[in-house]
């Protein structure tokens, strides 16, 4: 038996795009992104993630972004 699709207002419910968190390394200035984590906020200092370029452990969250949903034609 197949699972019923969730209906809202006559349309099937689509997945919301996952937010991305953008971090800037405080040692070398490189910016990278990762999936949003609970308690992320802009200007928060993150000290438990390594920079992919220099290996530094202090970064600042500079942006949190939700990609736009792509429309299928």
C-alpha positions, -999 to +999 in steps of 0.1 A: +000+000+000+015+034-010+016+063+014-009+091+008+005+124-002-001+153+022-026+177+007-030+214+015-055+235-003-057+210-032-019+208-038+006+183-026+030+197+001+066+203-012+097+201+009+110+235+021+146+241+011+170+237+040+187+269+053+225+273+049+248+290+074+277+310+061+308+313+083+339+335+080+371+322+095+386+348+119+421+337+111+423+337+073+390+353+063+378+325+040+340+320+039+323+286+037+288+272+042+272+243+060+237+232+068+219+253+094+222+240+130+199+248+159+210+280+178+228+295+148+224+332+145+242+360+126+273+374+143+276+343+166+313+332+171+316+294+165+347+278+181+341+241+175+345+238+137+377+238+117+383+261+087+388+241+055+417+263+044+438+271+075+425+248+101+415+277+124+388+270+149+372+304+153+346+315+128+318+341+128+284+334+113+279+362+087+247+350+069+219+325+072+202+319+038+173+298+026+177+290-011+148+299-033+126+270-044+132+261-081+101+261-101+096+232-125+083+241-159 
